[in-house]
Structure formats: structure tokens, C-alpha cells
Amino acid sequence: MVLMASACLKRRQLAITCCELWSAMLLHRDRLTVVGRNASVGFVNDSDLSAWATVAAACFAVVALFFTARQIRHQAEQTKYQAQQTQHQVRDQLLHAGAFYIERYWAIDDDLLFTNEGDDDHARHEFRYLRLCEDELEAARHEWLDRSQWKVWHDEVFGTEEFAALTSKRLVSCRSTPGENDFQLLRLCTTQTRDRGAHTWESCQAASTRPESSASMSARGSDGVNRPLSGEV
């Protein structure tokens, strides 16, 4: 922003200087005509020298303005390049966060394949999956995920009726009651789908509602490992 403001200021100064030079040339136009006539007959006085000095100064100023314009253009290109690089770096960081959640999903899905429904281990892995979904909604609400990537995830998975039915079943199997402060964003999303049908992230209530407390922190131990809340499983 500072570089852009500096470039705009220099452009403004350049325009003002050009106007001043043009005005000076118009003011000295008649005088320069007389100087040319005097020079042709070999007669030059002090006023003629002053006019020629003005012309020389104007020429040097034009050259200086040319190089200033080149510098301003170069700075503008550098500013644009830096802005593009910053955008690429930010998007790479967002995509890296998305890859982290994808890795967590496949790890949980693999663990679910080796357990039987109704077992304690199966319920524990289902709880991990619910926690993953809640964390993803929380991250998306804070714009910590790439928006285009998350829109596909939500609109094709989270906002569907199939996901809402499966999530409601898992919430019951994990004995997670609505009166608790866990999975608030997930409940908002699935309840909206159940009551109104499939929806997009732009219209999702979880995108604009602030939970009363952070479920992610309450379900995460001091070592940073996700685990069920006490009494859940």
C-alpha cells in the first residue's frame, strides 16, 4: 500500500511538472521566435541568452521527466509483482491447511474400516470424525481455508441431506446432546439442511454464527491431540 501511494504521488508530481513546462513554453513562445530571428542575423543580447537558457533547462527537465516516468513504471510493475507473490503465498498456506484436514480425514476413515459399528473403538473414531468436521467449519468461518476449495467441500458434502442424516446418527451414537457446547457449528449446518434442505456455504448459518465457546479447545488436551470430552465415549 505504501509503494502504491508513493507511485501515485510521483505520477501526480510528474503531471504537475509537465503542465508547468508546457505553460513556460507557451509563455516564451513569442520570445523564442524573436531569438531565432536575432540569431539568424547574428545579433544576440542578454535577454536572448536568458531565453536560450530557459529552453535548455526545459530540455533537461524533459529528459529528467522521461527517466522519472520509467522509474515510476518500474516501481508499479514491482508493486504488482510483489502483490501477486503475496497472493500466491497466502493461497499456498490455505491449500496446505486444506491438505492437513484431508490427511486427517483419510486417517480417520482408515481407522473406521477396521472397527465394527457399535464398538467403543468405532464410536471413538466417529467422535474424531465429528471433531474433524467441526474444526473444518471453524477454520472456514475464520477464512483459514482456501475459499474455492472449501466451497466444494461444503456444497458437495456438508450441505447435503445425506451428510446431515449420517452426522445426526453419529451425534446420537457418540451420546452428544444439544445442551452441550460441542459441535455447535456442525449442528447448525446439519439442522439447517434437515429443516430447509441442501444449502451452500454462503447461506450456511455456521458461516456467520459465533459459538459460545470453542469446541476445538475443549476437546483438545494439553498435548494438542484430539480426544472425546469426558463422559462422551
Secondary structure, DSSP 8 states (H G I E B T S, - for coil): -HHHHHHHHHHHHHHHHHHHHHHHHHHTHHHHHHHHHHHHTT---HHHHHHHHHHHHHHHHHHHHHHHHHHHHHHHHHHHHHHHHHHHHHHHHHHHHHHHHHHHHHHHHHHHHTS-TTSHHHHHHHHHHHHHHHHHHHHHHTT-S-HHHHHHHIIIIITSHHHHHHHHHHHHHTT--TTSSSSHHHHHHHHHHHHH----GGG-GGGT---SS-HHHHTB-TTS-B---TTT-
